[in-house]
Amino acid sequence: MRFAGRVLFITGAGSGLGRATARLFAAEGAKVFGVDVNGAGVAATVETIRRAGGVADSAVCDVGSMAAVRAAVEAAVAAFGGIDILVNAAGIGRSARLEEIDEEEWQRVLTVNLTGAFNTVKAALAHLLARPGGAVVNVASSAGMRGQAYAAHYAASKAGLVNFTRSIALEFASRGLRINCLAPAGIRSPLIRHFMPRDDFEKSLVAY
């Protein structure tokens, strides 16, 4: 098993890409600590992993709150002894015209998608550096690479995440901490429904 003896801390573990990633790491031997603002969702992820013979625990956490993130990180360390891998998969967004996006929505999307990653990296950093082979993976989006009409807040937050990742990857490369970013296009998940709510969802997803 590729990740036997390793500890994964993953945000957005209550559904979609985060849940799938948590399950795959657990299947490869990692101990998984998942967090999500959706308590029922992340509890279901943990239960699925445990039923399959894996090791997992969780906490309800709003990644936009540094205090909440620090508490979740300490809970993970208390449960599993440290953190080897951090995956930032938490994200929100929707399709909206610029005229429809108010200041509150703009700020909330940036807080979850960009500040959330800053918070988790900051909170977990000492633990990641304390172990050999530490790694961070931030999940951005193709929208952050090329822009996306009717999703200015989402695209801006993901573009920021891409360059946040590039910057800290350069900063910590000499200290043995590997930091990468994924920029997927559309994925069949609860989030994509906020961008493609139409009946021809599957056709739209393939075209995207």
SULHU-V507682 format. One record per residue. N is the residue number from 0. RES is the residue in three letters. PSI is psi in radians with two decimals (NA if undefined). OMEGA is omega in whole degrees, -180 to 180 (999 if undefined). BURIAL is 1 if it has 24 or more other C-alpha atoms within 12 Angstrom, else 0. Layout:
n=N res=RES psi=PSI omega=OMEGA burial=BURIAL
n=N res=RES psi=PSI omega=OMEGA burial=BURIAL
This chain:
n=0 res=MET psi=2.26 omega=-172 burial=0
n=1 res=ARG psi=-0.51 omega=-174 burial=0
n=2 res=PHE psi=0.42 omega=178 burial=0
n=3 res=ALA psi=2.30 omega=179 burial=0
n=4 res=GLY psi=-0.01 omega=-179 burial=0
n=5 res=ARG psi=2.68 omega=-179 burial=1
n=6 res=VAL psi=2.19 omega=177 burial=1
n=7 res=LEU psi=2.26 omega=169 burial=1
n=8 res=PHE psi=2.09 omega=-174 burial=1
n=9 res=ILE psi=2.30 omega=176 burial=1
n=10 res=THR psi=2.79 omega=-178 burial=1
n=11 res=GLY psi=0.48 omega=-173 burial=1
n=12 res=ALA psi=0.00 omega=-176 burial=1
n=13 res=GLY psi=-0.14 omega=-179 burial=1
n=14 res=SER psi=2.99 omega=169 burial=1
n=15 res=GLY psi=-2.38 omega=-177 burial=1
n=16 res=LEU psi=-0.69 omega=180 burial=1
n=17 res=GLY psi=-0.79 omega=179 burial=1
n=18 res=ARG psi=-0.80 omega=-179 burial=1
n=19 res=ALA psi=-0.71 omega=179 burial=1
n=20 res=THR psi=-0.76 omega=178 burial=1
n=21 res=ALA psi=-0.76 omega=-180 burial=1
n=22 res=ARG psi=-0.69 omega=180 burial=1
n=23 res=LEU psi=-0.76 omega=177 burial=1
n=24 res=PHE psi=-0.73 omega=179 burial=1
n=25 res=ALA psi=-0.69 omega=179 burial=1
n=26 res=ALA psi=-0.42 omega=178 burial=1
n=27 res=GLU psi=0.26 omega=171 burial=1
n=28 res=GLY psi=-0.06 omega=-179 burial=1
n=29 res=ALA psi=2.60 omega=166 burial=1
n=30 res=LYS psi=2.23 omega=-171 burial=1
n=31 res=VAL psi=2.22 omega=171 burial=1
n=32 res=PHE psi=1.92 omega=-177 burial=1
n=33 res=GLY psi=2.51 omega=175 burial=1
n=34 res=VAL psi=2.63 omega=179 burial=1
n=35 res=ASP psi=2.66 omega=174 burial=1
n=36 res=VAL psi=-0.36 omega=178 burial=1
n=37 res=ASN psi=1.69 omega=-176 burial=1
n=38 res=GLY psi=-0.75 omega=-180 burial=0
n=39 res=ALA psi=-0.66 omega=-180 burial=0
n=40 res=GLY psi=-0.82 omega=-178 burial=1
n=41 res=VAL psi=-0.56 omega=175 burial=1
n=42 res=ALA psi=-0.66 omega=178 burial=1
n=43 res=ALA psi=-0.65 omega=176 burial=1
n=44 res=THR psi=-0.80 omega=179 burial=1
n=45 res=VAL psi=-0.77 omega=-179 burial=1
n=46 res=GLU psi=-0.70 omega=178 burial=1
n=47 res=THR psi=-0.75 omega=179 burial=1
n=48 res=ILE psi=-0.78 omega=-179 burial=1
n=49 res=ARG psi=-0.69 omega=179 burial=1
n=50 res=ARG psi=-0.51 omega=179 burial=0
n=51 res=ALA psi=0.06 omega=178 burial=0
n=52 res=GLY psi=0.11 omega=-179 burial=0
n=53 res=GLY psi=3.09 omega=-180 burial=1
n=54 res=VAL psi=2.18 omega=-178 burial=1
n=55 res=ALA psi=2.68 omega=173 burial=1
n=56 res=ASP psi=3.03 omega=-175 burial=1
n=57 res=SER psi=2.97 omega=173 burial=1
n=58 res=ALA psi=2.56 omega=172 burial=1
n=59 res=VAL psi=2.24 omega=-173 burial=1
n=60 res=CYS psi=2.27 omega=170 burial=1
n=61 res=ASP psi=1.93 omega=-175 burial=1
n=62 res=VAL psi=-0.25 omega=177 burial=1
n=63 res=GLY psi=-0.18 omega=179 burial=1
n=64 res=SER psi=2.02 omega=179 burial=1
n=65 res=MET psi=-0.68 omega=180 burial=1
n=66 res=ALA psi=-0.75 omega=179 burial=0
n=67 res=ALA psi=-0.69 omega=179 burial=0
n=68 res=VAL psi=-0.78 omega=178 burial=1
n=69 res=ARG psi=-0.72 omega=179 burial=1
n=70 res=ALA psi=-0.71 omega=179 burial=1
n=71 res=ALA psi=-0.71 omega=178 burial=1
n=72 res=VAL psi=-0.77 omega=180 burial=1
n=73 res=GLU psi=-0.59 omega=176 burial=1
n=74 res=ALA psi=-0.69 omega=178 burial=1
n=75 res=ALA psi=-0.75 omega=180 burial=1
n=76 res=VAL psi=-0.69 omega=178 burial=1
n=77 res=ALA psi=-0.64 omega=-178 burial=0
n=78 res=ALA psi=-0.71 omega=-170 burial=0
n=79 res=PHE psi=0.00 omega=173 burial=1
n=80 res=GLY psi=-0.06 omega=-180 burial=0
n=81 res=GLY psi=-3.03 omega=177 burial=1
n=82 res=ILE psi=2.22 omega=178 burial=1
n=83 res=ASP psi=-0.61 omega=-173 burial=1
n=84 res=ILE psi=2.32 omega=175 burial=1
n=85 res=LEU psi=2.18 omega=174 burial=1
n=86 res=VAL psi=2.11 omega=177 burial=1
n=87 res=ASN psi=1.68 omega=-179 burial=1
n=88 res=ALA psi=-0.06 omega=179 burial=1
n=89 res=ALA psi=2.39 omega=179 burial=1
n=90 res=GLY psi=2.60 omega=176 burial=1
n=91 res=ILE psi=2.87 omega=177 burial=1
n=92 res=GLY psi=3.00 omega=177 burial=1
n=93 res=ARG psi=2.85 omega=174 burial=1
n=94 res=SER psi=2.20 omega=-179 burial=1
n=95 res=ALA psi=2.48 omega=172 burial=0
n=96 res=ARG psi=2.65 omega=-179 burial=0
n=97 res=LEU psi=-0.65 omega=180 burial=0
n=98 res=GLU psi=-0.39 omega=-177 burial=0
n=99 res=GLU psi=-0.25 omega=-176 burial=0
n=100 res=ILE psi=1.99 omega=177 burial=0
n=101 res=ASP psi=3.03 omega=-176 burial=0
n=102 res=GLU psi=-0.66 omega=-179 burial=0
n=103 res=GLU psi=-0.79 omega=180 burial=0
n=104 res=GLU psi=-0.76 omega=177 burial=0
n=105 res=TRP psi=-0.86 omega=-176 burial=1
n=106 res=GLN psi=-0.66 omega=-179 burial=0
n=107 res=ARG psi=-0.73 omega=179 burial=1
n=108 res=VAL psi=-0.79 omega=178 burial=1
n=109 res=LEU psi=-0.62 omega=-180 burial=1
n=110 res=THR psi=-0.81 omega=-179 burial=1
n=111 res=VAL psi=-0.86 omega=-170 burial=1
n=112 res=ASN psi=-0.53 omega=-177 burial=1
n=113 res=LEU psi=-0.97 omega=179 burial=1
n=114 res=THR psi=-0.57 omega=178 burial=1
n=115 res=GLY psi=-0.73 omega=178 burial=1
n=116 res=ALA psi=-0.72 omega=175 burial=1
n=117 res=PHE psi=-0.80 omega=-178 burial=1
n=118 res=ASN psi=-0.79 omega=-177 burial=1
n=119 res=THR psi=-0.70 omega=178 burial=1
n=120 res=VAL psi=-0.79 omega=179 burial=1
n=121 res=LYS psi=-0.81 omega=-175 burial=0
n=122 res=ALA psi=-0.60 omega=-176 burial=1
n=123 res=ALA psi=-0.11 omega=-169 burial=1
n=124 res=LEU psi=-0.86 omega=-178 burial=1
n=125 res=ALA psi=-0.65 omega=-180 burial=0
n=126 res=HIS psi=-0.67 omega=178 burial=1
n=127 res=LEU psi=-0.68 omega=-180 burial=1
n=128 res=LEU psi=-0.37 omega=-177 burial=1
n=129 res=ALA psi=-0.27 omega=-177 burial=0
n=130 res=ARG psi=2.54 omega=178 burial=0
n=131 res=PRO psi=2.52 omega=176 burial=0
n=132 res=GLY psi=0.46 omega=178 burial=0
n=133 res=GLY psi=2.61 omega=-178 burial=1
n=134 res=ALA psi=2.53 omega=174 burial=1
n=135 res=VAL psi=2.34 omega=174 burial=1
n=136 res=VAL psi=2.07 omega=176 burial=1
n=137 res=ASN psi=2.30 omega=-179 burial=1
n=138 res=VAL psi=1.87 omega=178 burial=1
n=139 res=ALA psi=-2.32 omega=-178 burial=1
n=140 res=SER psi=2.70 omega=173 burial=1
n=141 res=SER psi=-0.44 omega=177 burial=1
n=142 res=ALA psi=-0.50 omega=178 burial=1
n=143 res=GLY psi=-0.23 omega=179 burial=1
n=144 res=MET psi=-0.58 omega=-172 burial=0
n=145 res=ARG psi=-0.11 omega=-173 burial=0
n=146 res=GLY psi=2.85 omega=180 burial=0
n=147 res=GLN psi=2.15 omega=178 burial=1
n=148 res=ALA psi=2.52 omega=177 burial=0
n=149 res=TYR psi=0.46 omega=176 burial=0
n=150 res=ALA psi=0.80 omega=-174 burial=1
n=151 res=ALA psi=-0.71 omega=-179 burial=1
n=152 res=HIS psi=-0.76 omega=180 burial=1
n=153 res=TYR psi=-0.83 omega=-179 burial=1
n=154 res=ALA psi=-0.71 omega=179 burial=1
n=155 res=ALA psi=-0.73 omega=-180 burial=1
n=156 res=SER psi=-0.68 omega=-179 burial=1
n=157 res=LYS psi=-0.57 omega=174 burial=1
n=158 res=ALA psi=-0.72 omega=176 burial=1
n=159 res=GLY psi=-0.69 omega=180 burial=1
n=160 res=LEU psi=-0.67 omega=178 burial=1
n=161 res=VAL psi=-0.84 omega=-176 burial=1
n=162 res=ASN psi=-0.44 omega=168 burial=1
n=163 res=PHE psi=-0.79 omega=180 burial=1
n=164 res=THR psi=-0.81 omega=179 burial=1
n=165 res=ARG psi=-0.74 omega=-176 burial=0
n=166 res=SER psi=-0.82 omega=-178 burial=0
n=167 res=ILE psi=-0.44 omega=174 burial=1
n=168 res=ALA psi=-0.75 omega=177 burial=1
n=169 res=LEU psi=-0.69 omega=-177 burial=0
n=170 res=GLU psi=-0.66 omega=-173 burial=0
n=171 res=PHE psi=0.06 omega=-180 burial=0
n=172 res=ALA psi=-0.69 omega=-178 burial=0
n=173 res=SER psi=-0.12 omega=-179 burial=0
n=174 res=ARG psi=0.20 omega=173 burial=0
n=175 res=GLY psi=0.22 omega=179 burial=0
n=176 res=LEU psi=2.04 omega=-178 burial=1
n=177 res=ARG psi=2.23 omega=-176 burial=1
n=178 res=ILE psi=2.15 omega=-178 burial=1
n=179 res=ASN psi=2.91 omega=-179 burial=1
n=180 res=CYS psi=2.38 omega=172 burial=1
n=181 res=LEU psi=2.51 omega=179 burial=1
n=182 res=ALA psi=1.25 omega=-178 burial=1
n=183 res=PRO psi=2.76 omega=171 burial=0
n=184 res=ALA psi=-2.61 omega=-177 burial=1
n=185 res=GLY psi=2.38 omega=178 burial=1
n=186 res=ILE psi=2.43 omega=177 burial=1
n=187 res=ARG psi=1.79 omega=-175 burial=1
n=188 res=SER psi=2.92 omega=177 burial=1
n=189 res=PRO psi=-0.62 omega=-177 burial=1
n=190 res=LEU psi=-0.70 omega=-175 burial=1
n=191 res=ILE psi=-0.41 omega=178 burial=1
n=192 res=ARG psi=-0.42 omega=177 burial=0
n=193 res=HIS psi=-0.26 omega=178 burial=0
n=194 res=PHE psi=-0.50 omega=-178 burial=1
n=195 res=MET psi=1.27 omega=-175 burial=1
n=196 res=PRO psi=0.07 omega=-172 burial=0
n=197 res=ARG psi=2.90 omega=179 burial=0
n=198 res=ASP psi=-0.54 omega=-180 burial=0
n=199 res=ASP psi=0.81 omega=-173 burial=0
n=200 res=PHE psi=-0.84 omega=-176 burial=0
n=201 res=GLU psi=-0.76 omega=178 burial=0
n=202 res=LYS psi=-0.71 omega=180 burial=0
n=203 res=SER psi=-0.68 omega=-179 burial=0
n=204 res=LEU psi=-0.74 omega=178 burial=0
n=205 res=VAL psi=-0.74 omega=-180 burial=0
n=206 res=ALA psi=-0.61 omega=-180 burial=0
n=207 res=TYR psi=NA omega=999 burial=0
